């Protein structure tokens, strides 16, 4: 039987460097998966394709949100007290007034 030669110290060093790099890469990948927010998908219901022709009456509205920049055109979606959604033109004076009221 022959006795195997002990590993060269340089092989130990290379293995150690490889393991450290693998651990750092693994840690980085796991932290990215945990810490990065999920990608938000905007459904067509979150975009305005036409605006209401009527003046916004804020007394019937309970909340609002602006549409995503990913939508084809800008818009403000108001949520009525009855749970309906109303698309409105952001630069309309009645829209701006209602936004101010709902912010407070």
C-alpha positions in Angstrom: 0.0 0.0 0.0 1.2 3.4 -0.8 0.7 6.3 1.4 -1.0 9.3 -0.3 0.9 12.5 -0.3 -0.5 15.2 1.9 -2.3 18.0 -0.1 -0.2 20.9 -1.0 -0.8 24.0 1.1 -1.7 25.9 -2.1 -4.6 23.5 -2.7 -6.0 24.3 0.7 -5.7 28.0 0.0 -7.5 27.7 -3.4 -10.3 25.6 -1.8 -10.7 28.2 1.0 -10.9 31.1 -1.5 -13.4 29.1 -3.6 -15.6 28.4 -0.5 -15.5 32.0 0.6 -16.5 33.3 -2.8 -19.3 30.7 -3.1 -20.6 31.7 0.4 -20.5 35.5 -0.5 -22.3 34.9 -3.8 -24.9 32.7 -2.1 -25.5 35.3 0.6 -25.9 38.1 -1.9 -28.4 36.1 -3.9 -30.5 35.2 -0.9 -30.5 38.8 0.4 -31.6 40.1 -3.0 -34.5 37.6 -3.0 -35.6 38.5 0.5 -35.0 42.3 0.4 -36.1 43.3 -3.1 -39.8 44.1 -3.4 -41.8 42.0 -5.7 -42.4 43.4 -9.2 -45.7 45.2 -9.2 -48.0 44.4 -12.1 -50.5 47.1 -13.1 -53.7 45.6 -14.5 -55.8 47.5 -17.0 -58.2 48.3 -14.1 -55.4 50.5 -12.7 -55.2 52.6 -15.8 -57.6 55.1 -17.4 -58.4 54.7 -21.0 -61.1 57.4 -21.0 -62.1 60.1 -18.5 -65.5 60.9 -17.0 -67.1 63.8 -18.8 -68.8 64.9 -15.5 -67.4 67.2 -12.9 -66.0 65.3 -9.9 -68.2 65.8 -6.9 -66.0 65.1 -4.0 -68.8 64.4 -1.5 -69.3 61.1 -3.3 -65.6 60.1 -3.2 -63.8 58.3 -0.3 -60.3 57.9 -1.8 -58.2 58.3 -4.9 -54.9 57.2 -6.5 -52.9 58.3 -9.4 -52.4 55.8 -12.2 -49.0 54.3 -12.8 -46.5 55.9 -15.2 -46.7 52.5 -17.1 -50.2 53.3 -18.2 -50.7 54.7 -21.7 -52.1 58.1 -20.3 -52.1 59.8 -17.0 -55.2 59.6 -14.8 -56.6 59.8 -11.3 -58.9 57.0 -10.2 -61.4 58.0 -7.5 -63.2 55.4 -5.4 -66.7 56.3 -4.7 -68.6 55.8 -1.4 -70.4 52.9 -3.2 -67.1 51.2 -4.2 -67.1 52.2 -7.9 -64.1 53.6 -9.7 -64.1 56.8 -11.7 -61.3 57.8 -14.0 -60.6 61.5 -14.2 -58.3 63.8 -16.0 -55.5 64.9 -13.6 -55.3 68.5 -14.7 -59.1 69.1 -14.3 -59.8 71.8 -11.7 -62.5 69.7 -9.9 -60.1 66.7 -9.8 -57.3 68.9 -8.2 -59.8 70.3 -5.7 -61.1 66.9 -4.7 -57.5 65.6 -4.3 -56.8 68.5 -1.9 -59.9 67.7 0.1 -59.2 64.0 0.3 -55.6 64.5 1.4 -56.7 66.1 4.6 
